[in-house]
Amino acid sequence: MAEKRVTIWYDPKGDYLEVIFDQQKGYFRETKDDRVMEKVDAQGNILGFSILGLGSIKEKPLEVALPE
């Protein structure tokens, strides 16, 4: 069985987190939360997500719906 790898990158200066589930061509698009972008392929499949301002999430968890 092949391993599935996830790439996680955090930039502390920019307070930016990026999580990529699948290393394919795609693009980032907005979600309902201005801090969160989802990375999708041409068919709209989720490849990952990013969060800007990660340090601002302190009082309660950040919850965003991603399409299936």
PDB file of N, CA, C and O in Angstrom, chain B, residues numbered from 101:
ATOM      1  N   MET B 101       0.849  -1.190   0.000  1.00  0.00           N
ATOM      2  CA  MET B 101       0.000   0.000   0.000  1.00  0.00           C
ATOM      3  C   MET B 101       0.889   1.247   0.000  1.00  0.00           C
ATOM      4  O   MET B 101       1.805   1.353   0.816  1.00  0.00           O
ATOM      5  N   ALA B 102       0.627   2.178  -0.901  1.00  0.00           N
ATOM      6  CA  ALA B 102       1.419   3.402  -1.015  1.00  0.00           C
ATOM      7  C   ALA B 102       1.098   4.368   0.127  1.00  0.00           C
ATOM      8  O   ALA B 102      -0.040   4.464   0.587  1.00  0.00           O
ATOM      9  N   GLU B 103       2.121   5.066   0.559  1.00  0.00           N
ATOM     10  CA  GLU B 103       1.921   6.066   1.601  1.00  0.00           C
ATOM     11  C   GLU B 103       1.261   7.311   1.027  1.00  0.00           C
ATOM     12  O   GLU B 103       1.530   7.698  -0.110  1.00  0.00           O
ATOM     13  N   LYS B 104       0.413   7.922   1.805  1.00  0.00           N
ATOM     14  CA  LYS B 104      -0.188   9.207   1.454  1.00  0.00           C
ATOM     15  C   LYS B 104       0.532  10.251   2.280  1.00  0.00           C
ATOM     16  O   LYS B 104       0.542  10.164   3.508  1.00  0.00           O
ATOM     17  N   ARG B 105       1.130  11.232   1.639  1.00  0.00           N
ATOM     18  CA  ARG B 105       1.882  12.266   2.347  1.00  0.00           C
ATOM     19  C   ARG B 105       1.122  13.586   2.342  1.00  0.00           C
ATOM     20  O   ARG B 105       0.446  13.937   1.375  1.00  0.00           O
ATOM     21  N   VAL B 106       1.253  14.300   3.445  1.00  0.00           N
ATOM     22  CA  VAL B 106       0.671  15.623   3.600  1.00  0.00           C
ATOM     23  C   VAL B 106       1.824  16.601   3.802  1.00  0.00           C
ATOM     24  O   VAL B 106       2.727  16.343   4.598  1.00  0.00           O
ATOM     25  N   THR B 107       1.796  17.711   3.088  1.00  0.00           N
ATOM     26  CA  THR B 107       2.817  18.747   3.240  1.00  0.00           C
ATOM     27  C   THR B 107       2.235  19.870   4.091  1.00  0.00           C
ATOM     28  O   THR B 107       1.177  20.419   3.782  1.00  0.00           O
ATOM     29  N   ILE B 108       2.946  20.202   5.168  1.00  0.00           N
ATOM     30  CA  ILE B 108       2.499  21.265   6.076  1.00  0.00           C
ATOM     31  C   ILE B 108       3.615  22.297   6.148  1.00  0.00           C
ATOM     32  O   ILE B 108       4.771  21.957   6.400  1.00  0.00           O
ATOM     33  N   TRP B 109       3.262  23.560   5.924  1.00  0.00           N
ATOM     34  CA  TRP B 109       4.237  24.636   5.928  1.00  0.00           C
ATOM     35  C   TRP B 109       3.686  25.800   6.738  1.00  0.00           C
ATOM     36  O   TRP B 109       2.533  26.194   6.559  1.00  0.00           O
ATOM     37  N   TYR B 110       4.506  26.350   7.627  1.00  0.00           N
ATOM     38  CA  TYR B 110       4.093  27.492   8.439  1.00  0.00           C
ATOM     39  C   TYR B 110       5.144  28.590   8.324  1.00  0.00           C
ATOM     40  O   TYR B 110       6.338  28.337   8.480  1.00  0.00           O
ATOM     41  N   ASP B 111       4.697  29.793   8.055  1.00  0.00           N
ATOM     42  CA  ASP B 111       5.557  30.968   8.002  1.00  0.00           C
ATOM     43  C   ASP B 111       5.222  31.838   9.217  1.00  0.00           C
ATOM     44  O   ASP B 111       4.203  32.529   9.209  1.00  0.00           O
ATOM     45  N   PRO B 112       6.058  31.820  10.262  1.00  0.00           N
ATOM     46  CA  PRO B 112       5.737  32.582  11.470  1.00  0.00           C
ATOM     47  C   PRO B 112       5.709  34.089  11.250  1.00  0.00           C
ATOM     48  O   PRO B 112       4.912  34.781  11.884  1.00  0.00           O
ATOM     49  N   LYS B 113       6.558  34.613  10.370  1.00  0.00           N
ATOM     50  CA  LYS B 113       6.548  36.064  10.112  1.00  0.00           C
ATOM     51  C   LYS B 113       5.241  36.496   9.472  1.00  0.00           C
ATOM     52  O   LYS B 113       4.670  37.520   9.846  1.00  0.00           O
ATOM     53  N   GLY B 114       4.766  35.717   8.506  1.00  0.00           N
ATOM     54  CA  GLY B 114       3.515  36.037   7.825  1.00  0.00           C
ATOM     55  C   GLY B 114       2.296  35.486   8.535  1.00  0.00           C
ATOM     56  O   GLY B 114       1.165  35.775   8.143  1.00  0.00           O
ATOM     57  N   ASP B 115       2.518  34.674   9.605  1.00  0.00           N
ATOM     58  CA  ASP B 115       1.440  34.026  10.351  1.00  0.00           C
ATOM     59  C   ASP B 115       0.521  33.277   9.388  1.00  0.00           C
ATOM     60  O   ASP B 115      -0.697  33.454   9.388  1.00  0.00           O
ATOM     61  N   TYR B 116       1.156  32.424   8.559  1.00  0.00           N
ATOM     62  CA  TYR B 116       0.479  31.750   7.452  1.00  0.00           C
ATOM     63  C   TYR B 116       0.746  30.248   7.533  1.00  0.00           C
ATOM     64  O   TYR B 116       1.897  29.825   7.638  1.00  0.00           O
ATOM     65  N   LEU B 117      -0.310  29.452   7.484  1.00  0.00           N
ATOM     66  CA  LEU B 117      -0.212  27.992   7.492  1.00  0.00           C
ATOM     67  C   LEU B 117      -0.764  27.457   6.180  1.00  0.00           C
ATOM     68  O   LEU B 117      -1.817  27.890   5.711  1.00  0.00           O
ATOM     69  N   GLU B 118      -0.038  26.507   5.592  1.00  0.00           N
ATOM     70  CA  GLU B 118      -0.515  25.867   4.365  1.00  0.00           C
ATOM     71  C   GLU B 118      -0.425  24.354   4.553  1.00  0.00           C
ATOM     72  O   GLU B 118       0.610  23.839   4.977  1.00  0.00           O
ATOM     73  N   VAL B 119      -1.505  23.645   4.238  1.00  0.00           N
ATOM     74  CA  VAL B 119      -1.568  22.188   4.334  1.00  0.00           C
ATOM     75  C   VAL B 119      -2.005  21.665   2.970  1.00  0.00           C
ATOM     76  O   VAL B 119      -3.079  22.007   2.474  1.00  0.00           O
ATOM     77  N   ILE B 120      -1.149  20.824   2.367  1.00  0.00           N
ATOM     78  CA  ILE B 120      -1.438  20.282   1.041  1.00  0.00           C
ATOM     79  C   ILE B 120      -1.554  18.760   1.153  1.00  0.00           C
ATOM     80  O   ILE B 120      -0.625  18.088   1.599  1.00  0.00           O
ATOM     81  N   PHE B 121      -2.704  18.231   0.743  1.00  0.00           N
ATOM     82  CA  PHE B 121      -2.965  16.792   0.797  1.00  0.00           C
ATOM     83  C   PHE B 121      -2.468  16.072  -0.449  1.00  0.00           C
ATOM     84  O   PHE B 121      -2.082  14.905  -0.390  1.00  0.00           O
ATOM     85  N   ASP B 122      -2.481  16.775  -1.572  1.00  0.00           N
ATOM     86  CA  ASP B 122      -2.148  16.139  -2.845  1.00  0.00           C
ATOM     87  C   ASP B 122      -1.358  17.129  -3.695  1.00  0.00           C
ATOM     88  O   ASP B 122      -1.857  18.209  -4.008  1.00  0.00           O
ATOM     89  N   GLN B 123      -0.136  16.774  -4.071  1.00  0.00           N
ATOM     90  CA  GLN B 123       0.744  17.655  -4.841  1.00  0.00           C
ATOM     91  C   GLN B 123       0.371  17.604  -6.327  1.00  0.00           C
ATOM     92  O   GLN B 123       1.016  16.921  -7.123  1.00  0.00           O
ATOM     93  N   GLN B 124      -0.674  18.335  -6.672  1.00  0.00           N
ATOM     94  CA  GLN B 124      -1.119  18.433  -8.058  1.00  0.00           C
ATOM     95  C   GLN B 124      -1.275  19.904  -8.416  1.00  0.00           C
ATOM     96  O   GLN B 124      -1.290  20.775  -7.547  1.00  0.00           O
ATOM     97  N   LYS B 125      -1.390  20.158  -9.708  1.00  0.00           N
ATOM     98  CA  LYS B 125      -1.683  21.522 -10.152  1.00  0.00           C
ATOM     99  C   LYS B 125      -3.065  21.894  -9.642  1.00  0.00           C
ATOM    100  O   LYS B 125      -3.987  21.079  -9.631  1.00  0.00           O
ATOM    101  N   GLY B 126      -3.181  23.123  -9.227  1.00  0.00           N
ATOM    102  CA  GLY B 126      -4.454  23.617  -8.732  1.00  0.00           C
ATOM    103  C   GLY B 126      -4.356  25.097  -8.448  1.00  0.00           C
ATOM    104  O   GLY B 126      -3.374  25.747  -8.806  1.00  0.00           O
ATOM    105  N   TYR B 127      -5.364  25.616  -7.813  1.00  0.00           N
ATOM    106  CA  TYR B 127      -5.375  27.033  -7.475  1.00  0.00           C
ATOM    107  C   TYR B 127      -6.113  27.223  -6.162  1.00  0.00           C
ATOM    108  O   TYR B 127      -6.923  26.388  -5.761  1.00  0.00           O
ATOM    109  N   PHE B 128      -5.818  28.339  -5.495  1.00  0.00           N
ATOM    110  CA  PHE B 128      -6.490  28.675  -4.245  1.00  0.00           C
ATOM    111  C   PHE B 128      -7.723  29.516  -4.544  1.00  0.00           C
ATOM    112  O   PHE B 128      -7.696  30.411  -5.388  1.00  0.00           O
ATOM    113  N   ARG B 129      -8.798  29.211  -3.836  1.00  0.00           N
ATOM    114  CA  ARG B 129     -10.021  30.014  -3.963  1.00  0.00           C
ATOM    115  C   ARG B 129     -10.553  30.330  -2.565  1.00  0.00           C
ATOM    116  O   ARG B 129     -10.251  29.641  -1.590  1.00  0.00           O
ATOM    117  N   GLU B 130     -11.346  31.380  -2.501  1.00  0.00           N
ATOM    118  CA  GLU B 130     -11.872  31.863  -1.228  1.00  0.00           C
ATOM    119  C   GLU B 130     -12.867  30.891  -0.619  1.00  0.00           C
ATOM    120  O   GLU B 130     -13.484  30.087  -1.317  1.00  0.00           O
ATOM    121  N   THR B 131     -13.012  30.981   0.711  1.00  0.00           N
ATOM    122  CA  THR B 131     -14.073  30.291   1.434  1.00  0.00           C
ATOM    123  C   THR B 131     -14.927  31.367   2.098  1.00  0.00           C
ATOM    124  O   THR B 131     -14.717  32.558   1.866  1.00  0.00           O
ATOM    125  N   LYS B 132     -15.871  30.961   2.907  1.00  0.00           N
ATOM    126  CA  LYS B 132     -16.727  31.937   3.595  1.00  0.00           C
ATOM    127  C   LYS B 132     -15.983  32.695   4.685  1.00  0.00           C
ATOM    128  O   LYS B 132     -16.449  33.742   5.134  1.00  0.00           O
ATOM    129  N   ASP B 133     -14.836  32.185   5.115  1.00  0.00           N
ATOM    130  CA  ASP B 133     -13.995  32.864   6.104  1.00  0.00           C
ATOM    131  C   ASP B 133     -12.817  33.505   5.368  1.00  0.00           C
ATOM    132  O   ASP B 133     -12.078  32.814   4.667  1.00  0.00           O
ATOM    133  N   ASP B 134     -12.638  34.804   5.522  1.00  0.00           N
ATOM    134  CA  ASP B 134     -11.577  35.532   4.814  1.00  0.00           C
ATOM    135  C   ASP B 134     -10.176  35.014   5.117  1.00  0.00           C
ATOM    136  O   ASP B 134      -9.256  35.231   4.328  1.00  0.00           O
ATOM    137  N   ARG B 135      -9.999  34.339   6.241  1.00  0.00           N
ATOM    138  CA  ARG B 135      -8.671  33.843   6.626  1.00  0.00           C
ATOM    139  C   ARG B 135      -8.316  32.520   5.952  1.00  0.00           C
ATOM    140  O   ARG B 135      -7.148  32.131   5.935  1.00  0.00           O
ATOM    141  N   VAL B 136      -9.307  31.828   5.398  1.00  0.00           N
ATOM    142  CA  VAL B 136      -9.087  30.482   4.875  1.00  0.00           C
ATOM    143  C   VAL B 136      -9.291  30.440   3.365  1.00  0.00           C
ATOM    144  O   VAL B 136     -10.277  30.956   2.838  1.00  0.00           O
ATOM    145  N   MET B 137      -8.328  29.810   2.681  1.00  0.00           N
ATOM    146  CA  MET B 137      -8.432  29.559   1.243  1.00  0.00           C
ATOM    147  C   MET B 137      -8.340  28.057   1.047  1.00  0.00           C
ATOM    148  O   MET B 137      -7.639  27.375   1.796  1.00  0.00           O
ATOM    149  N   GLU B 138      -9.033  27.537   0.056  1.00  0.00           N
ATOM    150  CA  GLU B 138      -8.932  26.111  -0.249  1.00  0.00           C
ATOM    151  C   GLU B 138      -8.221  25.951  -1.582  1.00  0.00           C
ATOM    152  O   GLU B 138      -8.456  26.716  -2.517  1.00  0.00           O
ATOM    153  N   LYS B 139      -7.353  24.953  -1.664  1.00  0.00           N
ATOM    154  CA  LYS B 139      -6.673  24.664  -2.921  1.00  0.00           C
ATOM    155  C   LYS B 139      -7.437  23.534  -3.602  1.00  0.00           C
ATOM    156  O   LYS B 139      -7.677  22.484  -3.006  1.00  0.00           O
ATOM    157  N   VAL B 140      -7.816  23.762  -4.861  1.00  0.00           N
ATOM    158  CA  VAL B 140      -8.593  22.784  -5.611  1.00  0.00           C
ATOM    159  C   VAL B 140      -7.960  22.543  -6.978  1.00  0.00           C
ATOM    160  O   VAL B 140      -7.203  23.371  -7.483  1.00  0.00           O
ATOM    161  N   ASP B 141      -8.287  21.384  -7.569  1.00  0.00           N
ATOM    162  CA  ASP B 141      -7.838  21.111  -8.936  1.00  0.00           C
ATOM    163  C   ASP B 141      -8.894  21.608  -9.914  1.00  0.00           C
ATOM    164  O   ASP B 141      -9.877  22.222  -9.500  1.00  0.00           O
ATOM    165  N   ALA B 142      -8.708  21.356 -11.190  1.00  0.00           N
ATOM    166  CA  ALA B 142      -9.623  21.853 -12.227  1.00  0.00           C
ATOM    167  C   ALA B 142     -11.040  21.309 -12.073  1.00  0.00           C
ATOM    168  O   ALA B 142     -11.998  21.938 -12.522  1.00  0.00           O
ATOM    169  N   GLN B 143     -11.180  20.137 -11.438  1.00  0.00           N
ATOM    170  CA  GLN B 143     -12.500  19.541 -11.233  1.00  0.00           C
ATOM    171  C   GLN B 143     -13.137  19.958  -9.899  1.00  0.00           C
ATOM    172  O   GLN B 143     -14.260  19.556  -9.595  1.00  0.00           O
ATOM    173  N   GLY B 144     -12.419  20.762  -9.107  1.00  0.00           N
ATOM    174  CA  GLY B 144     -12.949  21.232  -7.832  1.00  0.00           C
ATOM    175  C   GLY B 144     -12.637  20.327  -6.654  1.00  0.00           C
ATOM    176  O   GLY B 144     -13.146  20.550  -5.556  1.00  0.00           O
ATOM    177  N   ASN B 145     -11.802  19.300  -6.863  1.00  0.00           N
ATOM    178  CA  ASN B 145     -11.417  18.412  -5.765  1.00  0.00           C
ATOM    179  C   ASN B 145     -10.446  19.135  -4.837  1.00  0.00           C
ATOM    180  O   ASN B 145      -9.543  19.831  -5.302  1.00  0.00           O
ATOM    181  N   ILE B 146     -10.627  18.974  -3.541  1.00  0.00           N
ATOM    182  CA  ILE B 146      -9.778  19.637  -2.554  1.00  0.00           C
ATOM    183  C   ILE B 146      -8.381  19.028  -2.557  1.00  0.00           C
ATOM    184  O   ILE B 146      -8.218  17.814  -2.426  1.00  0.00           O
ATOM    185  N   LEU B 147      -7.375  19.888  -2.709  1.00  0.00           N
ATOM    186  CA  LEU B 147      -5.976  19.472  -2.662  1.00  0.00           C
ATOM    187  C   LEU B 147      -5.309  19.934  -1.369  1.00  0.00           C
ATOM    188  O   LEU B 147      -4.262  19.409  -0.990  1.00  0.00           O
ATOM    189  N   GLY B 148      -5.905  20.909  -0.692  1.00  0.00           N
ATOM    190  CA  GLY B 148      -5.342  21.437   0.539  1.00  0.00           C
ATOM    191  C   GLY B 148      -6.042  22.713   0.953  1.00  0.00           C
ATOM    192  O   GLY B 148      -7.094  23.068   0.422  1.00  0.00           O
ATOM    193  N   PHE B 149      -5.438  23.397   1.916  1.00  0.00           N
ATOM    194  CA  PHE B 149      -6.009  24.661   2.383  1.00  0.00           C
ATOM    195  C   PHE B 149      -4.904  25.517   2.986  1.00  0.00           C
ATOM    196  O   PHE B 149      -3.814  25.029   3.284  1.00  0.00           O
ATOM    197  N   SER B 150      -5.206  26.806   3.161  1.00  0.00           N
ATOM    198  CA  SER B 150      -4.280  27.715   3.830  1.00  0.00           C
ATOM    199  C   SER B 150      -5.061  28.595   4.798  1.00  0.00           C
ATOM    200  O   SER B 150      -6.246  28.869   4.609  1.00  0.00           O
ATOM    201  N   ILE B 151      -4.353  29.029   5.848  1.00  0.00           N
ATOM    202  CA  ILE B 151      -4.957  29.912   6.842  1.00  0.00           C
ATOM    203  C   ILE B 151      -4.012  31.086   7.046  1.00  0.00           C
ATOM    204  O   ILE B 151      -2.838  30.895   7.365  1.00  0.00           O
ATOM    205  N   LEU B 152      -4.516  32.290   6.865  1.00  0.00           N
ATOM    206  CA  LEU B 152      -3.767  33.514   7.111  1.00  0.00           C
ATOM    207  C   LEU B 152      -4.207  34.062   8.464  1.00  0.00           C
ATOM    208  O   LEU B 152      -5.405  34.132   8.739  1.00  0.00           O
ATOM    209  N   GLY B 153      -3.268  34.446   9.303  1.00  0.00           N
ATOM    210  CA  GLY B 153      -3.613  34.958  10.628  1.00  0.00           C
ATOM    211  C   GLY B 153      -3.885  33.843  11.610  1.00  0.00           C
ATOM    212  O   GLY B 153      -4.776  33.958  12.452  1.00  0.00           O
ATOM    213  N   LEU B 154      -3.133  32.772  11.514  1.00  0.00           N
ATOM    214  CA  LEU B 154      -3.342  31.608  12.380  1.00  0.00           C
ATOM    215  C   LEU B 154      -3.279  31.980  13.856  1.00  0.00           C
ATOM    216  O   LEU B 154      -4.026  31.433  14.667  1.00  0.00           O
ATOM    217  N   GLY B 155      -2.395  32.904  14.206  1.00  0.00           N
ATOM    218  CA  GLY B 155      -2.246  33.324  15.599  1.00  0.00           C
ATOM    219  C   GLY B 155      -3.475  34.000  16.182  1.00  0.00           C
ATOM    220  O   GLY B 155      -3.586  34.119  17.402  1.00  0.00           O
ATOM    221  N   SER B 156      -4.405  34.449  15.335  1.00  0.00           N
ATOM    222  CA  SER B 156      -5.618  35.116  15.822  1.00  0.00           C
ATOM    223  C   SER B 156      -6.674  34.121  16.298  1.00  0.00           C
ATOM    224  O   SER B 156      -7.688  34.519  16.871  1.00  0.00           O
ATOM    225  N   ILE B 157      -6.444  32.844  16.067  1.00  0.00           N
ATOM    226  CA  ILE B 157      -7.415  31.817  16.450  1.00  0.00           C
ATOM    227  C   ILE B 157      -7.072  31.355  17.858  1.00  0.00           C
ATOM    228  O   ILE B 157      -6.259  30.450  18.040  1.00  0.00           O
ATOM    229  N   LYS B 158      -7.695  31.980  18.853  1.00  0.00           N
ATOM    230  CA  LYS B 158      -7.354  31.697  20.246  1.00  0.00           C
ATOM    231  C   LYS B 158      -8.558  31.339  21.098  1.00  0.00           C
ATOM    232  O   LYS B 158      -8.488  30.406  21.898  1.00  0.00           O
ATOM    233  N   GLU B 159      -9.627  32.037  20.948  1.00  0.00           N
ATOM    234  CA  GLU B 159     -10.772  31.873  21.832  1.00  0.00           C
ATOM    235  C   GLU B 159     -11.594  30.623  21.534  1.00  0.00           C
ATOM    236  O   GLU B 159     -12.052  29.935  22.447  1.00  0.00           O
ATOM    237  N   LYS B 160     -11.773  30.341  20.263  1.00  0.00           N
ATOM    238  CA  LYS B 160     -12.558  29.163  19.881  1.00  0.00           C
ATOM    239  C   LYS B 160     -12.009  28.596  18.575  1.00  0.00           C
ATOM    240  O   LYS B 160     -11.350  29.312  17.820  1.00  0.00           O
ATOM    241  N   PRO B 161     -12.268  27.340  18.305  1.00  0.00           N
ATOM    242  CA  PRO B 161     -11.741  26.732  17.069  1.00  0.00           C
ATOM    243  C   PRO B 161     -12.289  27.412  15.820  1.00  0.00           C
ATOM    244  O   PRO B 161     -13.419  27.901  15.804  1.00  0.00           O
ATOM    245  N   LEU B 162     -11.477  27.431  14.791  1.00  0.00           N
ATOM    246  CA  LEU B 162     -11.895  27.931  13.482  1.00  0.00           C
ATOM    247  C   LEU B 162     -12.585  26.788  12.763  1.00  0.00           C
ATOM    248  O   LEU B 162     -12.022  25.699  12.657  1.00  0.00           O
ATOM    249  N   GLU B 163     -13.781  27.011  12.274  1.00  0.00           N
ATOM    250  CA  GLU B 163     -14.520  25.970  11.572  1.00  0.00           C
ATOM    251  C   GLU B 163     -14.974  26.510  10.223  1.00  0.00           C
ATOM    252  O   GLU B 163     -15.649  27.537  10.149  1.00  0.00           O
ATOM    253  N   VAL B 164     -14.595  25.804   9.150  1.00  0.00           N
ATOM    254  CA  VAL B 164     -14.931  26.203   7.797  1.00  0.00           C
ATOM    255  C   VAL B 164     -15.397  24.967   7.049  1.00  0.00           C
ATOM    256  O   VAL B 164     -14.768  23.913   7.140  1.00  0.00           O
ATOM    257  N   ALA B 165     -16.480  25.083   6.319  1.00  0.00           N
ATOM    258  CA  ALA B 165     -16.985  23.965   5.520  1.00  0.00           C
ATOM    259  C   ALA B 165     -16.226  23.921   4.190  1.00  0.00           C
ATOM    260  O   ALA B 165     -16.158  24.923   3.479  1.00  0.00           O
ATOM    261  N   LEU B 166     -15.663  22.773   3.862  1.00  0.00           N
ATOM    262  CA  LEU B 166     -15.012  22.549   2.573  1.00  0.00           C
ATOM    263  C   LEU B 166     -15.896  21.594   1.782  1.00  0.00           C
ATOM    264  O   LEU B 166     -16.436  20.647   2.354  1.00  0.00           O
ATOM    265  N   PRO B 167     -16.056  21.818   0.493  1.00  0.00           N
ATOM    266  CA  PRO B 167     -16.885  20.909  -0.293  1.00  0.00           C
ATOM    267  C   PRO B 167     -16.273  19.520  -0.332  1.00  0.00           C
ATOM    268  O   PRO B 167     -15.054  19.368  -0.252  1.00  0.00           O
ATOM    269  N   GLU B 168     -17.118  18.514  -0.455  1.00  0.00           N
ATOM    270  CA  GLU B 168     -16.627  17.126  -0.509  1.00  0.00           C
ATOM    271  C   GLU B 168     -16.278  16.728  -1.913  1.00  0.00           C
ATOM    272  O   GLU B 168     -15.849  15.598  -2.146  1.00  0.00           O
TER     273      GLU B 168
END
